[in-house]
Amino acid sequence: MKLLRAATLIVSDLAEARERYCGLLEHVVVDEAPLDARLAAAWGAPASAGAPMLTLAPASGAEIFIRLIQQAPVPGFKAQTTYGWQAVELCVTDVLAVNERVKSSRFKIIGPPTELPGLPTIFPMQVEGPDGEVVYFTQIRGDLPSYDLPRATSLIDKAFIYVLACSDMAGALNWVTGILGLSTGREVTLAVPTLSDAFGLPSDSQWTLTTVVHERDVFLELDQMIPQARPRPALPGALPPGVAVCSMTLPDFHERLETLRPWMIAPPAVHPGPVYGGRLSATLRGPDGTLFEVVAP
């Protein structure tokens, strides 16, 4: 079962973001409505209620969504230097074609297409939007022994990994496995030039990352941040900037309710929109205050 449902990104100009994500990235608007007040409250962000919002799906039709919410910029926010949801990783059919496409856009290429040593099946690149939202584009050229990796069927297809920046990666991993009931994947230490560049470090500086899996689906990456990283700033009562909320199906949502309840911002509820499909959901304030939205199967 694939668990990812939606990534919610904050933008300062919804019309411009719509042009980038729908025109450039070929996503399709599947819902357009102001942010529902009950949903904003469930996210612990009542001040964001009524904000203009678009829900997008990839051209392939996959039901893994991107939500764009218009909100004022937050002074002092710098991408990849704070704790919380760091990036959204999308699978693509041709990363070199995507690289050419984004060169003339408002996306800044922070990591050009690069072969990964020892991982010939993965061919990624990274960009940063004008509002500090970070998106990875990854061409998948084969399988891994322990995991099933998705294949894109449109040039720029669905998200398949959400990236979480942690002050304490081990503690966050214990929370994800203990509270959400997910499984630990593979831990690696390697150079991540985009993170190093964000902190002004040498590009070959080493970072420790781990993954979270469900069955053969690897869908979360946890990055151990360095002491220079800081909590993410936010406007009072509003959603955090960048990647604000990530949503996933929790297969045993109903069975785990009592475990989840102490972490819930509000009781489970049914909210409007295609992300939920009439199913219960709840948002948990997890490690570093990160917003994990879990949806019943």
MARFIVEX-348508 format. One record per atom (N, C-alpha, C, O): x, y, z. Coordinates in steps of 0.05 Angstrom, whole numbers, plus 5000, padded with zeros to 4 digits. Example, Ala and Ser with C-alpha at 12.3 -4.5 7.8 and 13.67 -1.06 7.14 Angstrom:
% MARFIVEX-348508
526448865156
524649105156
526449345156
528549345169
525749555142
527349795143
525850015157
526850235161
***
This chain:
% MARFIVEX-348508
501749765000
500050005000
501850255000
503650275016
501250434982
502750694981
501350885000
498950914999
502951015017
501751175039
501551475035
499951605047
503251585017
503251875014
500551975003
499451854984
499652205014
497152325004
497552604994
496552674973
498952775008
499153055000
501453195014
502153125037
502653385000
504553575012
503353855009
502453924987
503354005031
502154275031
504454475031
505954485050
504554645011
506754835007
505655115010
503455175001
507255295023
506455575026
507655745005
510155725000
506055904992
507056084971
505956364976
503856404988
507456564966
506556844971
504756954949
503357144953
504856824925
503256914902
502056664889
503456524874
499556604895
498356364886
498056354856
498456134844
497556574843
497256584814
499956504801
500056354781
502156614811
504756554800
505456264805
506556124787
504856164830
505455884836
503755694819
504755484810
501355774814
499655604796
500855574769
500855364757
501955794758
503255784732
505655594732
506055444713
507255604754
509555434755
508855144758
509854974744
507055084777
506354804783
504554674762
504754434756
502754834750
501054724729
502254744701
502054554686
503454974695
504655004669
507254854667
507654684650
509154934684
511854824682
511954524691
513154364677
510654464713
510754194724
508454014716
508253784724
506654124699
504453974687
502453854707
501253644701
502153974730
500153874749
497454004741
497254204727
495353884751
492553954744
491054034769
491253904790
489554254768
487954344791
485554154794
483954124775
485254034817
483053854823
481153974844
478953864848
481954184857
480254314876
481354604880
483754644882
479454794882
480255064887
478255184906
475955234900
479155234931
477355344952
479055454974
481255364979
478055664988
479555765011
479955555032
478355365035
482155585047
482755385068
480455385089
479855585101
479255155092
477055115110
477955175139
480055095147
476255325154
476955405181
477355175199
479155175216
475754955196
476054725214
478654585207
480054475225
479454575182
481954445175
484254615185
486254505195
484154875182
486255045192
486655005222
488854995232
484354985237
484554945266
485754665272
487254645291
485054465256
486254195260
489254195255
490654025266
490154385239
493054415235
494354595256
496754635255
492754705274
493854885294
494555155282
496255295293
493155225261
493755475246
491255635241
490555685217
489755715262
487255865257
487556115241
485756195227
489956245243
490356495228
490556455198
490256645182
490956195189
491056135161
488356085149
488156055124
486256065165
483556005155
482756215134
483256445137
481556115112
480656285091
482756355070
482156495051
485256265074
487356325055
486756195028
485755965028
487356325006
486956194980
488555934977
490855924986
487255724966
488555464965
487855324940
485555334931
489855194928
489455014905
490354734913
492354704926
488954534904
489754254906
490354154878
488754164860
492754044875
493753964848
494353664848
495053544869
494053544825
494753264821
496653254796
496453424779
498453054795
500253034772
498652954747
496452854748
499953014724
498652954698
498052654695
496252584680
499552484709
498952194708
496352114720
495351904714
495152294736
492652234750
493052094777
491052024790
495452054785
495951924811
494752094833
494952344832
493551964853
492252104875
494152164898
493752084921
496352294891
498252404911
498452704905
499552774883
497552864922
496953144915
499053344926
500553284944
499053574913
500453814923
498354024929
496854094911
498454134953
496654354960
498354604962
500454604975
497554824948
498855084950
497055274965
494755304958
498155394986
496655585002
498055855002
500455865008
496556064996
497756334996
497856455024
495856465038
500256545031
500656655058
503056855056
504856815040
503057055073
505157245073
507857115079
507956925095
510057215067
512757105074
513357145103
512357335116
515056975114
515956985142
518757095143
520556975132
519157315156
521857425158
523757235171
523157105191
526157205160
528257035172
528156745163
529956595171
526156665147
526056385138
527956345115
527956495095
529656145118
531556075097
531355775092
531655615111
530855695068
530355415061
532755245070
535055325068
532155005079
534054795086
535754855110
537754715115
535055045126
536655115150
535055085176
536055145197
532554985174
530854965197
529754675200
529854525181
528654615223
527454355227
524654345215
523354555211
523754115208
521054075197
521253955170
523353855161
518953955156
518853845129
520754005111
520454245107
522653865099
524853985084
524254005055
524854215042
523153795043
522853775014
520853565006
520153385022
519953594981
518153394969
519653274945
520753424928
519753014943
521252884921
519252764901
517652594909
519352844876
517552754855
519052574836
521452624830
517752364826
519052194806
518552314778
516352414772
520452294760
520352404733
521252194713
522752004721
520552224688
521352034668
524152104657
525651924648
524852364657
527352444645
528352694660
527452914655
530252654678
531152874695
532753084679
532653314686
534053004657
535453194641
533553384627
534053624624
531253274618
529253444605
527953634625
527453864619
527553534650
526453704671
528453934677
527654164681
531053864678
533054064684
532954294663
533054524670
532654224637
532554424616
529954594620
530054834615
527854464627
525254604630
525354814653
524355034649
526654744675
526554924698
528655144696
528655334712
530555124678
532655324676
531655614673
532755794684
529455644658
528455914652
526055984670
524656174664
525655834691
523355884709
524356024734
526656094737
522456074752
523056194778
524155994798
524956074820
524155744791
525555544807
528555584805
529555624782
529955584827
532855604827
534055314829
533355164847
535755244810
536954984811
539154984833
541155124830
538654834854
540654824876
542254574875
544354554889
541354374859
542854134855
542354024827
540253914823
544254064808
543753974781
543653664780
544453534799
542653554758
542553254756
545253134762
547253204749
545252944780
547852824789
547552534794
545652444808
549252374782
549352084788
550352044816
552252174825
549051864831
549751804859
551651564859
550951354849
554051594871
555851364873
554551124887
553451154909
554650894874
553550654886
550550624884
549450434893
549250834872
546250814869
545550884840
544351094834
546250714821
545650774793
542750784786
541950894765
541050674803
538150684797
536850954802
534651004794
538351134817
537251394825
538751614810
541251634812
537251794796
538552014782
536952274789
534952334776
537852414810
536352644821
537452914814
539652944805
535653114818
536453394818
534753534839
532653424847
535453784847
533953924867
533654214859
535454334848
531254324865
530654604860
529354734884
528354594902
529554994885
528255154907
526455354894
527255504876
523955364903
522055564893
522555834906
524055854925
521256044895
521756314905
520756354934
521456554947
519156174944
518156194972
519556004990
518655955013
521855894982
523355714999
522355424999
523255275016
520455364981
519655084980
521654924963
522255004941
522554704973
524654544959
523354294947
521854154960
523954244922
522854014907
525253864895
526953984882
525153604899
527153424885
525753294861
523353224863
527153274839
526153124816
528052884812
530452914810
526952644812
528552404812
527652214790
525352124789
529452144773
528951934752
529851664764
532051634773
528051474763
528551214774
528951024751
527250984734
531350894751
532150734728
532450434734
533550284718
531350354757
531550074764
530450024792
529350214805
530549784801
529449714827
531749674848
534049644841
530949694873
532749624895
531949354907
529549294906
533849204918
533048934928
530948944950
529248764950
530949144967
529049144990
526549314986
524749285002
526549484965
524349674962
523249674934
524649604915
520649744931
519449784905
519450084900
518150234915
520750164879
520850454872
518850514850
518550344832
517650744850
515550804830
516850874803
519150954802
515250844782
516050934756
514151154747
511751134749
515351374738
513751594729
512451524702
513651394685
509951604699
508551564673
507951834659
506851834637
508552054672
508552314660
511252444665
512652354683
511952644649
514652754652
515252814682
517352744692
513452954695
513753014724
511252894737
509052984734
511752694753
509552534764
509252584794
509852794804
508352384808
507552404836
509952424855
512152344848
509352524879
511252504901
511552214910
509652064910
514052144917
514451874928
516051874954
516251674968
517252104961
518652134987
518152414997
518352614982
517652445023
517752705037
520152705055
520852505068
521552925056
524152955070
523753115095
522653345094
524553015118
524253145144
526953215156
528653035159
527353465163
529753565176
529453545206
527453655217
531253415220
530853355248
533153475266
535453475258
532353565289
534353645309
535553395322
537853395330
533953175323
534852925335
533652705318
531352615323
535152615298
534152415279
533352155293
531252045286
534952065312
534351815325
531751835341
530051655341
531352065355
528952105370
526552125351
524452015358
526852265328
524552285309
523952005298
521551945294
525951845293
525451585282
524051405302
522251255295
524751435328
523351285349
520451365350
518651205354
519851625346
517151725347
515551615323
513251525326
516751625300
515351535275
514751235277
512651145268
516651085288
516150795290
514250725313
512550555311
514650865336
513050805359
510250905358
508350765365
509851155349
507251285349
505651215323
503351155325
507051225300
505651165275
505750875267
504350785250
507550725280
507650435275
509050365248
508450155237
510750545238
512150495213
514850355219
515550315242
516350295198
518750135201
521150295192
521050475175
523450225204
525950355197
527150245172
527149995168
528150415155
529550325131
532550325134
533550225154
533850445115
536750435114
537950705123
536850915116
540050695139
541450945147
544050965132
545450765128
544651205122
547051255106
548351515115
546951695126
550951535111
552351795115
553751855089
555251695078
553152095078
554152165052
554252475049
553152615066
555452565028
555452845021
552752925010
551652794993
551653155020
549153265009
549853565003
549353735020
550753614979
551753884973
549654104977
550354324985
547054044972
545054254975
544854345004
544554575010
544954155023
544854215051
547454365060
547354565074
549654265050
552154395057
552254685047
553154865061
551254725023
551254995011
549455185028
550155415031
547255075038
545355245054
546655355079
545955565088
548655205089
550055285114
552755395109
554255465127
553555425083
556155525077
558455335083
560655425090
557855075082
559854875088
561054765063
559954795041
563454635064
564554505040
562554305029
561154165044
562454285002
560454114990
560753824996
558853664993
563153735005
563553455011
563053395041
563653175050
561853585056
561253535084
559253295086
557553255068
559553145107
557952895110
555452945127
555453085147
553252815118
550652835131
549552555136
549952375119
548152515158
546952255163
543952265158
542552445168
543052075142
540252055134
539251775140
540751585140
536651755144
535451495146
532751505133
531651715127
531551265127
529051255114
526951105131
527650965150
524451155124
522151025137
520650875116
520150975094
519850625122
518550455102
515950345114
515550325138
514250265095
511850105101
511849875081
511549925057
512049625090
512349395073
514749445054
516949475064
514349465028
516549515009
516549794998
517949854979
515049975011
514850255003
516550425021
516050455044
518650545009
520250745024
519151015017
519151094993
518351175037
516851415031
517551655049
516551875043
519151625069
520051845085
523051835087
524251615089
524352065086
527252095092
527552275115
526352495116
529152205135
529752365158
532652455157
534452285154
533152715158
535852825157
536752925184
535253085196
539052845194
540152955219
541353225213
543353245198
540253435225
541253705220
543553765239
544053625259
545053975232
547454055248
546654255269
544454365268
548354315289
547554505310
546854785300
545354935314
547754865276
547055125266
544155155257
543155375253
542754925253
539954935245
538255035268
539055025291
535955145261
534155275281
531255185277
530555085255
529555215297
526755175294
525655355271
526755575267
523655265257
522555425235
520955655246
519155615262
521455895237
519856125245
517056115232
516855995210
515056235244
512456245232
510956495242
511656595263
509056585226
507356805235
505456705257
504756465256
504656875276
502956775298
500356645288
498856755272
499956395297
497556255291
497256165262
495156075254
499456175247
499356105218
501055865213
502655775230
500755755189
502355525180
505255605177
505855835171
507155425182
509955485177
510555515147
509155395131
512655665140
513255695112
514555445100
515255255114
514955455073
516155235060
514155005057
511855045049
515154765062
513354525063
512054525091
513454465110
509554585093
508254635119
507154375131
507454335155
505754215115
504453975125
504853755105
504853795081
505353515115
505353275098
503253085108
503053035132
501852965089
499552795096
500052515085
501052485063
499252325101
499652045093
497351875103
496151935124
496751665089
494851465099
496251295120
498551225118
494751245142
495751075163
494050825163
491750835171
495150595155
493550355151
491950265175
489750175173
493150305199
491750225224
490850465239
491050465264
489950665225
489050925238
487050865261
487550965283
485050715256
482950665277
484050515300
483450575323
485750315295
486850155316
488850305333
489250245357
490050515322
492150665337
491050925349
492651085359
488450965348
487351225357
488351305385
489051535389
488351125404
489051195431
492051265433
492851425450
493751145416
496551215415
496951485403
498651635411
495351545383
495551795368
494452035384
495452255381
492451985400
490852205411
492452415427
491952645424
494452335443
495952545458
497452735440
498152955449
497852655415
499452825397
497652985378
498553155363
494952935379
493153075361
492753365369
492453425392
492553535349
491953815353
488953845358
488154015375
487353695345
484453695348
483453405343
484853245331
481053345353
479953075349
479753005320
479553175303
479752745313
479352665285
476852775273
474752795287
476952845248
474552955234
474752895204
476852815194
472552925191
472452905162
472553185150
470853355156
474453235133
474753505121
474253485091
474453275079
473453715079
472853715051
475353695034
477553755043
475053605009
477253594990
478153314982
477653124996
479453294959
480353034948
482452894965
482752654962
483953044981
485952904997
484752705016
485952495022
482252755025
481052595046
479052395035
478752175047
477652455014
475752265002
473652175022
472751945022
472852365040
470752295060
471752135083
470152025099
474352105086
475451945108
476352115132
477052345128
476351995155
477352135179
480352205176
481852065163
481052425188
483952495190
484452645216
482552745229
486952665223
487852815246
490652905241
492152775227
491353135252
494053245250
495453225276
494453315297
497853115276
499553075300
501753275299
502953335278
502353395322
504753565325
506953385334
507153315358
508753315316
510853125321
513453245330
513453475339
515653105326
518253215334
518853485321
518153525298
520053665336
520653935327
518154095318
518354285304
515854005328
513354145321
512354095293
510554225284
513453895280
512753825252
509853725251
508953575268
508453815230
505653745227
505353495209
505853505185
504653275222
504053015208
501052985207
499752955227
499952995183
497052945179
496652645171
497752555151
495152505187
494652225182
491752185174
489952295186
491252015154
488651975142
487951685144
489551505140
485451625152
484451355154
484451215126
483951355106
484950955125
484950815099
482050795088
481650685066
***
